[in-house]
Amino acid sequence: MSQDDPQRTLCNCLALRQASRHVTQFYDQVLAPSGIRTTQYSILHRVQSQGPLTVNALADQLVMDPSTLTHNLRPLLKDGFVVLEVGRTDRRQRAIAITPEGQGVYRKARPLWLRAQADFERAVGDTQASSLRDLLAAVSRTGLGEAEAQAEAPPAPKAAARRRR
């Protein structure tokens, strides 16, 4: 690790978070004229290209916790860009669907996103950008933390133990 570069770290998590913040800020700046941020663009893109998706299905695709996705959906719902529909196969489920207004903002954001993609690839290099996406996809598919989370989960308390006298 170079002493000359305070951004450089041996911590993989910190390095990913720093790069993620840097790239997210860049994409958000490029997408600003559309009125949406990159997280919102990602949601609109998935729903536009795949049709209505349940919260859990979309969260899985975005490698995001469902409660975080719900938080990110709020402004899109408030602005009328998406709606929650009754599930087609299970009426208890809700599916996220894009509205005509959402399609309009998506059409406005799409060329801006394409420009951000091209600028990123120009700055990093096409081959390196492709390799980076492959590496990050492989990281997302690892089982990091799954075994540890299960092993560390405390046992559920028994009903009798929860009662207070």
BELQUIFEN-V218633 format. One record per helix or strand of 3 or more residues. SS is the DSSP state (H for helix, E for strand). FROM is the first residue (numbers start at 1). TO is the last residue. Records with the same first field share a line. If there is no record, write none. Layout:
BEGIN
SS=FROM-TO  FROM-TO
END
This chain:
BEGIN
H=12-34  38-50  55-61  66-78  100-124  126-141  146-152  159-162
E=82-86  94-98
END
